[in-house]
């Protein structure tokens, strides 16, 4: 039981040492993640459409 209490005390101590990002940083980085996800989706969707179109033209001939 003592080990568990030591672990909890040390965890709490480490929790206060964490350098939490500001609201501005969090907002900016969230927007970057959303934009990169949308960019990847558009790129992969376009690539998929081109591949589908290409295979359709090859196989239908």
Secondary structure as GFF3:
##gff-version 3
##sequence-region A 1 61
A	DSSP	alpha_helix	2	17	.	.	.	ID=ss1
A	DSSP	alpha_helix	23	60	.	.	.	ID=ss2
###
